[in-house]
Amino acid sequence: MKGHEKSFYKLSPKVNALLIIDVQEKILRAIFNKDSITKNIKKLIEAYQILEENIFLSEQNPCKLGATIPELLPKNGFKKVEKMEFSLANIQEFLKELKNKKITNLIVCGIETHICIQQTVLDCIQKGFEVILISDAMGSRNRIDHEIALQRMTKSGAILTTTESIIFELCKTADRKEFKEIRNIIIS
């Protein structure tokens, strides 16, 4: 698939968006390795806010499943999308916002890997977005569901990486004025 031929090194400010998918308490309770996942999502949010990148947060059926856990709510400058659809790519308001901001790269974290993340990613790849999966910042109730979903998404063209790797990728250089703050996030 063409997604594998694209250069991952084209990441640059204001064409990227961090998608934080459904980190709601009622869903998170049963997630395998949830403490590590939560810690990594928090690092991504902090880095994104320092670098002033785009952040989108979704909530699946918040009336029944509750809101995003407070520690994973960005402080400011994010767009929240409430949904009943499993795929964010079926939400016209979300797609319009991506188009308006000229976003081409979606950096994805959250839960559950094999449901809302997978459906969103597969649909976004079909719509022409480059999708980067933050493997250590997403999960499912069962480890096997997480692992198989990662395989399916990468075979469809998504790129697999980790929290620390993507943060340094976005920062690009130690000469950047924000680098000290970014380094502090990584070592915390």
NORQUI-V756110 format. One record per pair of residues at least 24 apart in sequence whose C-alpha atoms are under 10 Angstrom apart, sorted by sequence separation. I is the first residue (numbers start at 0). J is the second residue. D is the distance in Angstrom with one decimal. If there is no record, write none. Layout:
# NORQUI-V756110
i = <I | I>
j = <J | J>
d = <D | D>
This chain:
# NORQUI-V756110
i = <19 | 52 | 53 | 54 | 55 | 56 | 57 | 58 | 59 | 60 | 103 | 104 | 105 | 106 | 107 | 108 | 109 | 112 | 113 | 134 | 135 | 136 | 19 | 48 | 51 | 52 | 53 | 54 | 55 | 56 | 57 | 58 | 59 | 60 | 103 | 104 | 105 | 106 | 107 | 108 | 109 | 112 | 113 | 114 | 131 | 132 | 133 | 134 | 135 | 136 | 17 | 18 | 45 | 47 | 48 | 59 | 102 | 103 | 104 | 105 | 106 | 107 | 108 | 109 | 110 | 111 | 112 | 113 | 130 | 131 | 132 | 133 | 134 | 135 | 136 | 17 | 44 | 48 | 58 | 59 | 102 | 103 | 104 | 105 | 106 | 107 | 108 | 109 | 110 | 111 | 112 | 113 | 129 | 130 | 131 | 132 | 133 | 134 | 135 | 43 | 44 | 45 | 48 | 59 | 86 | 87 | 108 | 109 | 110 | 111 | 112 | 113 | 117 | 124 | 128 | 129 | 130 | 131 | 132 | 133 | 134 | 135 | 41 | 42 | 44 | 45 | 48 | 58 | 85 | 86 | 87 | 89 | 94 | 107 | 108 | 109 | 110 | 111 | 112 | 116 | 128 | 129 | 130 | 131 | 132 | 133 | 17 | 40 | 41 | 43 | 44 | 57 | 85 | 86 | 88 | 89 | 107 | 108 | 109 | 110 | 111 | 112 | 113 | 114 | 118 | 121 | 125 | 131 | 132 | 133 | 16 | 37 | 40 | 41 | 84 | 85 | 86 | 87 | 88 | 97 | 113 | 114 | 117 | 121 | 124 | 125 | 133 | 15 | 38 | 41 | 85 | 86 | 87 | 88 | 94 | 112 | 113 | 116 | 117 | 120 | 121 | 124 | 133 | 26 | 37 | 38 | 85 | 86 | 87 | 88 | 89 | 111 | 112 | 113 | 116 | 120 | 124 | 132 | 22 | 23 | 37 | 84 | 85 | 86 | 88 | 89 | 111 | 112 | 113 | 114 | 117 | 118 | 121 | 123 | 131 | 17 | 18 | 19 | 20 | 21 | 22 | 23 | 84 | 86 | 87 | 88 | 110 | 112 | 113 | 117 | 120 | 121 | 16 | 17 | 18 | 19 | 20 | 21 | 22 | 23 | 25 | 57 | 86 | 87 | 88 | 112 | 113 | 116 | 120 | 121 | 13 | 15 | 16 | 17 | 18 | 19 | 20 | 21 | 22 | 23 | 27 | 86 | 88 | 111 | 112 | 120 | 12 | 13 | 14 | 15 | 16 | 17 | 18 | 19 | 20 | 21 | 23 | 25 | 26 | 55 | 88 | 113 | 12 | 13 | 14 | 15 | 16 | 17 | 18 | 19 | 20 | 21 | 25 | 26 | 113 | 12 | 13 | 21 | 24 | 25 | 27 | 112 | 11 | 12 | 23 | 24 | 25 | 26 | 27 | 55 | 22 | 23 | 24 | 25 | 55 | 21 | 22 | 23 | 24 | 25 | 21 | 22 | 23 | 24 | 53 | 21 | 22 | 23 | 24 | 21 | 22 | 23 | 20 | 21 | 22 | 53 | 19 | 23 | 22 | 53 | 22 | 55 | 54 | 106 | 19 | 53 | 54 | 55 | 56 | 57 | 105 | 106 | 107 | 19 | 56 | 106 | 19 | 106 | 108 | 59 | 57 | 18 | 21 | 106 | 17 | 18 | 19 | 20 | 21 | 16 | 18 | 21 | 43 | 21 | 20 | 43 | 20 | 20 | 40 | 40 | 18 | 39 | 40 | 39 | 37 | 36 | 37 | 36 | 36 | 33 | 30 | 16 | 30 | 15 | 27 | 14 | 27 | 16 | 26 | 27 | 15 | 26 | 14 | 15 | 16 | 22 | 23 | 13 | 14 | 15 | 16 | 17 | 18 | 19 | 20 | 21 | 22 | 23 | 13 | 14 | 15 | 16 | 17 | 18 | 19 | 20 | 21 | 22 | 13 | 14 | 15 | 16 | 17 | 18 | 19 | 20 | 21 | 22 | 12 | 13 | 14 | 15 | 16 | 17 | 18 | 19 | 20 | 21 | 43 | 13 | 14 | 15 | 16 | 17 | 18 | 19 | 20 | 20 | 10 | 11 | 40 | 43 | 10 | 21 | 39 | 42 | 9 | 10 | 20 | 21 | 39 | 40 | 41 | 20 | 39 | 40 | 7 | 19 | 36 | 38 | 39 | 40 | 18 | 36 | 37 | 38 | 39 | 20 | 36 | 37 | 35 | 36 | 37 | 18 | 35 | 36 | 37 | 34 | 35 | 36 | 32 | 33 | 35 | 32 | 33 | 32 | 33 | 31 | 32 | 33 | 30 | 31 | 32 | 33 | 30 | 31 | 32 | 30 | 31 | 32 | 29 | 30 | 31 | 32 | 27 | 29 | 30 | 31 | 27 | 28 | 29 | 30 | 26 | 27 | 15 | 16 | 17 | 18 | 26 | 31 | 15 | 22 | 50 | 19 | 20 | 52 | 19 | 10 | 43 | 46 | 47 | 50 | 42 | 43 | 46 | 50 | 41 | 42 | 45 | 46 | 49 | 2 | 7 | 39 | 40 | 43 | 44 | 47 | 1 | 2 | 6 | 7 | 39 | 43 | 46 | 47 | 5 | 7 | 38 | 39 | 42 | 46 | 2 | 1 | 2 | 3 | 36 | 50 | 2 | 50 | 1 | 2 | 49 | 50 | 49 | 50 | 46 | 49 | 50 | 46 | 49 | 46 | 47 | 45 | 46 | 45 | 46 | 46 | 43 | 46 | 42 | 45 | 46 | 42 | 43 | 42 | 43 | 41 | 42 | 39 | 42 | 39 | 38 | 3 | 2 | 3 | 5 | 7 | 2 | 3 | 4 | 0 | 2 | 3 | 5 | 0 | 1 | 2 | 3 | 15 | 0 | 1 | 2 | 3 | 10 | 0 | 2 | 0 | 11 | 12 | 10 | 11 | 12 | 9 | 10 | 11 | 8 | 10 | 11 | 7 | 8 | 10 | 8>
j = <43 | 76 | 77 | 78 | 79 | 80 | 81 | 82 | 83 | 84 | 127 | 128 | 129 | 130 | 131 | 132 | 133 | 136 | 137 | 158 | 159 | 160 | 44 | 73 | 76 | 77 | 78 | 79 | 80 | 81 | 82 | 83 | 84 | 85 | 128 | 129 | 130 | 131 | 132 | 133 | 134 | 137 | 138 | 139 | 156 | 157 | 158 | 159 | 160 | 161 | 43 | 44 | 71 | 73 | 74 | 85 | 128 | 129 | 130 | 131 | 132 | 133 | 134 | 135 | 136 | 137 | 138 | 139 | 156 | 157 | 158 | 159 | 160 | 161 | 162 | 44 | 71 | 75 | 85 | 86 | 129 | 130 | 131 | 132 | 133 | 134 | 135 | 136 | 137 | 138 | 139 | 140 | 156 | 157 | 158 | 159 | 160 | 161 | 162 | 71 | 72 | 73 | 76 | 87 | 114 | 115 | 136 | 137 | 138 | 139 | 140 | 141 | 145 | 152 | 156 | 157 | 158 | 159 | 160 | 161 | 162 | 163 | 70 | 71 | 73 | 74 | 77 | 87 | 114 | 115 | 116 | 118 | 123 | 136 | 137 | 138 | 139 | 140 | 141 | 145 | 157 | 158 | 159 | 160 | 161 | 162 | 47 | 70 | 71 | 73 | 74 | 87 | 115 | 116 | 118 | 119 | 137 | 138 | 139 | 140 | 141 | 142 | 143 | 144 | 148 | 151 | 155 | 161 | 162 | 163 | 47 | 68 | 71 | 72 | 115 | 116 | 117 | 118 | 119 | 128 | 144 | 145 | 148 | 152 | 155 | 156 | 164 | 47 | 70 | 73 | 117 | 118 | 119 | 120 | 126 | 144 | 145 | 148 | 149 | 152 | 153 | 156 | 165 | 59 | 70 | 71 | 118 | 119 | 120 | 121 | 122 | 144 | 145 | 146 | 149 | 153 | 157 | 165 | 56 | 57 | 71 | 118 | 119 | 120 | 122 | 123 | 145 | 146 | 147 | 148 | 151 | 152 | 155 | 157 | 165 | 52 | 53 | 54 | 55 | 56 | 57 | 58 | 119 | 121 | 122 | 123 | 145 | 147 | 148 | 152 | 155 | 156 | 52 | 53 | 54 | 55 | 56 | 57 | 58 | 59 | 61 | 93 | 122 | 123 | 124 | 148 | 149 | 152 | 156 | 157 | 50 | 52 | 53 | 54 | 55 | 56 | 57 | 58 | 59 | 60 | 64 | 123 | 125 | 148 | 149 | 157 | 50 | 51 | 52 | 53 | 54 | 55 | 56 | 57 | 58 | 59 | 61 | 63 | 64 | 93 | 126 | 151 | 51 | 52 | 53 | 54 | 55 | 56 | 57 | 58 | 59 | 60 | 64 | 65 | 152 | 52 | 53 | 61 | 64 | 65 | 67 | 152 | 52 | 53 | 64 | 65 | 66 | 67 | 68 | 96 | 64 | 65 | 66 | 67 | 97 | 64 | 65 | 66 | 67 | 68 | 65 | 66 | 67 | 68 | 97 | 66 | 67 | 68 | 69 | 67 | 68 | 69 | 67 | 68 | 69 | 100 | 67 | 71 | 71 | 102 | 72 | 105 | 105 | 157 | 71 | 105 | 106 | 107 | 108 | 109 | 157 | 158 | 159 | 72 | 109 | 159 | 73 | 160 | 162 | 115 | 115 | 77 | 80 | 165 | 77 | 78 | 79 | 80 | 81 | 77 | 79 | 82 | 106 | 85 | 85 | 108 | 86 | 87 | 107 | 108 | 87 | 108 | 109 | 109 | 108 | 108 | 109 | 109 | 110 | 110 | 110 | 97 | 111 | 97 | 109 | 97 | 110 | 100 | 110 | 111 | 100 | 111 | 100 | 101 | 102 | 108 | 109 | 100 | 101 | 102 | 103 | 104 | 105 | 106 | 107 | 108 | 109 | 110 | 101 | 102 | 103 | 104 | 105 | 106 | 107 | 108 | 109 | 110 | 102 | 103 | 104 | 105 | 106 | 107 | 108 | 109 | 110 | 111 | 102 | 103 | 104 | 105 | 106 | 107 | 108 | 109 | 110 | 111 | 133 | 104 | 105 | 106 | 107 | 108 | 109 | 110 | 111 | 112 | 103 | 104 | 133 | 136 | 104 | 115 | 133 | 136 | 104 | 105 | 115 | 116 | 134 | 135 | 136 | 116 | 135 | 136 | 104 | 116 | 133 | 135 | 136 | 137 | 116 | 134 | 135 | 136 | 137 | 119 | 135 | 136 | 135 | 136 | 137 | 119 | 136 | 137 | 138 | 136 | 137 | 138 | 135 | 136 | 138 | 136 | 137 | 137 | 138 | 137 | 138 | 139 | 137 | 138 | 139 | 140 | 138 | 139 | 140 | 139 | 140 | 141 | 139 | 140 | 141 | 142 | 138 | 140 | 141 | 142 | 139 | 140 | 141 | 142 | 139 | 140 | 129 | 130 | 131 | 132 | 140 | 145 | 130 | 137 | 166 | 136 | 137 | 169 | 137 | 129 | 162 | 165 | 166 | 169 | 162 | 163 | 166 | 170 | 162 | 163 | 166 | 167 | 170 | 124 | 129 | 161 | 162 | 165 | 166 | 169 | 124 | 125 | 129 | 130 | 162 | 166 | 169 | 170 | 129 | 131 | 162 | 163 | 166 | 170 | 127 | 127 | 128 | 129 | 162 | 176 | 129 | 177 | 129 | 130 | 177 | 178 | 178 | 180 | 177 | 180 | 181 | 178 | 181 | 180 | 181 | 180 | 181 | 181 | 182 | 183 | 181 | 184 | 181 | 184 | 185 | 183 | 184 | 184 | 185 | 184 | 185 | 184 | 187 | 185 | 187 | 153 | 153 | 154 | 156 | 158 | 154 | 155 | 156 | 153 | 155 | 156 | 158 | 154 | 155 | 156 | 157 | 169 | 155 | 156 | 157 | 158 | 165 | 156 | 158 | 157 | 168 | 169 | 168 | 169 | 170 | 168 | 169 | 170 | 168 | 170 | 171 | 168 | 169 | 171 | 171>
d = <9.5 | 8.8 | 6.8 | 6.5 | 5.9 | 6.2 | 5.7 | 6.2 | 5.8 | 8.6 | 7.9 | 5.8 | 6.2 | 6.0 | 6.1 | 6.7 | 8.8 | 9.8 | 9.9 | 9.8 | 9.8 | 9.8 | 8.8 | 7.7 | 8.3 | 9.3 | 8.4 | 8.7 | 7.4 | 8.5 | 7.1 | 8.5 | 7.6 | 9.6 | 5.3 | 4.8 | 4.8 | 4.7 | 5.1 | 5.6 | 9.6 | 6.1 | 8.2 | 8.5 | 9.3 | 6.7 | 8.7 | 6.5 | 8.2 | 7.5 | 8.1 | 9.9 | 9.6 | 9.2 | 8.1 | 7.4 | 8.3 | 6.3 | 5.8 | 6.1 | 6.1 | 6.0 | 7.6 | 9.6 | 8.6 | 7.0 | 5.2 | 6.7 | 7.7 | 5.8 | 6.0 | 6.4 | 6.1 | 5.7 | 6.7 | 8.1 | 7.6 | 8.0 | 10.0 | 9.8 | 9.6 | 8.6 | 7.4 | 8.4 | 7.1 | 8.8 | 8.3 | 6.3 | 5.5 | 5.5 | 5.4 | 9.5 | 8.0 | 5.0 | 4.7 | 4.9 | 5.2 | 5.6 | 6.5 | 9.8 | 8.3 | 7.8 | 8.0 | 9.7 | 8.4 | 7.7 | 5.3 | 4.6 | 5.3 | 4.6 | 9.1 | 9.5 | 9.5 | 9.1 | 9.9 | 6.9 | 6.2 | 5.9 | 6.1 | 4.9 | 7.7 | 9.4 | 7.4 | 9.5 | 6.2 | 9.0 | 9.3 | 9.8 | 6.8 | 5.6 | 8.5 | 9.7 | 9.5 | 8.4 | 5.0 | 6.8 | 6.1 | 7.5 | 9.8 | 10.0 | 9.4 | 8.0 | 8.7 | 7.0 | 7.8 | 5.9 | 7.7 | 9.7 | 5.8 | 10.0 | 8.9 | 7.7 | 4.6 | 7.3 | 8.3 | 8.2 | 8.2 | 8.5 | 9.1 | 8.9 | 9.6 | 9.7 | 9.4 | 9.0 | 9.7 | 8.9 | 9.1 | 9.4 | 9.4 | 9.3 | 8.9 | 9.6 | 7.1 | 8.6 | 8.3 | 8.0 | 8.0 | 8.0 | 5.6 | 10.0 | 5.7 | 9.4 | 6.4 | 6.6 | 7.6 | 9.5 | 9.0 | 9.9 | 9.5 | 8.6 | 9.0 | 5.0 | 5.3 | 8.1 | 9.8 | 7.3 | 5.8 | 8.8 | 8.0 | 7.0 | 9.6 | 7.0 | 7.8 | 9.3 | 8.7 | 9.0 | 6.6 | 4.2 | 8.6 | 9.0 | 8.1 | 8.9 | 5.3 | 8.5 | 9.7 | 9.7 | 7.4 | 9.6 | 8.7 | 9.3 | 7.5 | 9.6 | 7.2 | 7.9 | 5.9 | 9.3 | 7.7 | 8.4 | 7.7 | 8.4 | 8.3 | 9.2 | 7.1 | 9.7 | 8.8 | 7.8 | 8.8 | 7.6 | 8.3 | 7.4 | 8.1 | 7.0 | 9.6 | 8.8 | 8.5 | 6.0 | 9.4 | 9.1 | 5.0 | 6.6 | 9.1 | 8.6 | 6.6 | 6.2 | 6.2 | 6.2 | 5.9 | 5.3 | 7.3 | 8.1 | 9.7 | 9.7 | 7.3 | 8.5 | 9.7 | 6.3 | 7.9 | 9.4 | 9.4 | 8.3 | 9.8 | 6.8 | 4.6 | 4.8 | 4.9 | 4.7 | 5.0 | 4.6 | 8.9 | 9.8 | 9.9 | 8.9 | 9.7 | 9.6 | 7.4 | 7.6 | 8.1 | 8.3 | 8.4 | 6.5 | 5.5 | 6.1 | 5.9 | 6.3 | 6.8 | 5.8 | 8.1 | 8.7 | 6.9 | 8.6 | 8.4 | 9.3 | 8.1 | 6.0 | 8.2 | 8.7 | 6.9 | 8.2 | 7.7 | 9.0 | 8.3 | 9.2 | 5.4 | 8.9 | 9.5 | 6.5 | 6.8 | 9.1 | 7.3 | 6.7 | 9.6 | 9.8 | 9.5 | 8.8 | 6.7 | 6.7 | 8.9 | 9.8 | 8.8 | 9.7 | 9.9 | 6.1 | 7.2 | 9.4 | 9.6 | 9.3 | 9.7 | 5.5 | 6.7 | 9.3 | 9.8 | 8.1 | 4.2 | 5.7 | 9.5 | 8.6 | 5.3 | 5.4 | 9.3 | 6.8 | 6.4 | 9.1 | 9.3 | 9.4 | 9.7 | 8.7 | 9.6 | 9.2 | 7.6 | 8.7 | 9.3 | 9.8 | 9.8 | 9.9 | 8.9 | 9.7 | 9.4 | 9.7 | 9.8 | 9.3 | 9.7 | 9.4 | 9.9 | 9.4 | 9.3 | 9.9 | 9.9 | 9.7 | 9.3 | 8.5 | 9.8 | 10.0 | 9.8 | 8.6 | 9.5 | 9.7 | 9.4 | 9.5 | 9.2 | 9.9 | 9.9 | 9.5 | 9.8 | 9.8 | 10.0 | 8.9 | 9.8 | 8.7 | 9.8 | 6.8 | 9.5 | 9.0 | 7.4 | 9.9 | 9.9 | 8.8 | 8.5 | 7.9 | 9.1 | 9.5 | 8.0 | 8.3 | 8.0 | 9.4 | 9.3 | 9.0 | 7.4 | 9.5 | 7.8 | 8.6 | 9.3 | 8.1 | 7.3 | 8.8 | 6.7 | 9.1 | 9.4 | 7.4 | 6.0 | 5.6 | 8.1 | 8.7 | 6.7 | 8.6 | 7.5 | 9.2 | 5.7 | 8.6 | 7.7 | 4.2 | 6.4 | 6.4 | 6.1 | 5.9 | 6.4 | 6.2 | 6.1 | 6.0 | 6.9 | 5.5 | 4.7 | 5.1 | 4.7 | 4.8 | 5.2 | 4.5 | 5.7 | 8.6 | 9.7 | 9.2 | 6.2 | 5.9 | 6.0 | 6.0 | 6.2 | 5.2 | 5.9 | 7.6 | 9.5 | 9.5 | 8.7 | 7.1 | 8.4 | 7.7 | 7.9 | 8.4 | 8.0 | 9.3 | 9.1 | 9.2 | 9.0 | 8.6 | 7.3 | 8.0 | 9.1 | 9.4 | 9.1 | 10.0 | 7.4 | 8.9 | 9.9 | 8.7 | 9.0 | 6.8 | 6.9 | 5.4 | 9.5 | 9.3 | 9.8 | 9.6 | 5.3 | 8.1 | 9.4 | 9.0 | 9.5 | 8.0 | 8.8 | 9.3 | 6.1 | 7.0 | 7.6 | 4.5 | 8.5 | 10.0 | 7.6 | 5.9 | 9.8 | 9.9 | 9.4 | 7.1 | 9.3 | 9.0 | 9.9 | 9.8 | 8.6 | 9.3 | 7.4 | 9.7 | 7.4 | 8.8 | 9.4 | 6.6 | 8.7 | 9.1 | 6.5 | 6.1 | 8.8 | 5.3 | 5.1 | 9.6 | 8.2 | 4.1 | 6.1 | 8.8 | 9.1 | 5.5 | 7.3 | 6.5 | 8.7 | 8.9 | 8.8 | 8.9 | 9.3 | 8.5 | 9.5 | 9.8 | 9.4 | 9.9 | 8.8 | 9.2 | 9.8 | 9.4 | 9.7 | 9.4 | 8.8 | 9.3 | 9.2 | 9.9 | 6.7 | 9.8 | 8.2 | 8.1 | 7.6 | 8.5 | 6.6 | 7.5 | 9.9 | 8.6 | 9.9 | 9.4 | 9.8 | 7.9 | 8.7 | 9.0 | 7.9 | 8.5 | 10.0 | 8.7 | 9.9 | 10.0 | 9.6 | 9.7 | 6.2 | 7.0 | 8.9 | 9.6 | 8.1 | 8.7 | 9.9 | 8.5 | 8.5 | 8.7 | 8.8 | 9.8 | 8.8 | 9.5 | 9.7 | 10.0 | 6.8 | 7.2 | 10.0 | 8.5 | 6.9 | 9.4 | 9.3 | 9.8 | 9.2 | 7.6 | 8.7 | 9.7 | 7.6 | 8.2 | 9.4 | 9.2 | 6.0 | 8.2 | 9.4 | 9.8 | 9.9 | 7.2 | 9.0 | 7.3 | 9.1 | 9.9 | 8.8 | 6.1 | 9.5 | 9.2 | 7.1 | 9.9 | 8.9 | 9.3 | 9.8 | 8.6 | 9.0 | 8.8 | 9.3 | 8.0 | 9.3 | 8.7 | 8.9 | 10.0 | 7.6 | 5.6 | 9.7 | 8.0 | 9.1 | 4.3 | 7.6 | 9.1 | 6.7 | 7.0 | 6.6 | 7.6 | 9.7 | 6.0 | 8.1 | 9.8 | 9.2 | 7.7 | 7.7 | 7.0 | 9.3 | 10.0 | 6.8 | 9.2 | 8.0 | 9.9 | 9.0 | 9.4 | 9.5 | 9.3 | 9.7>
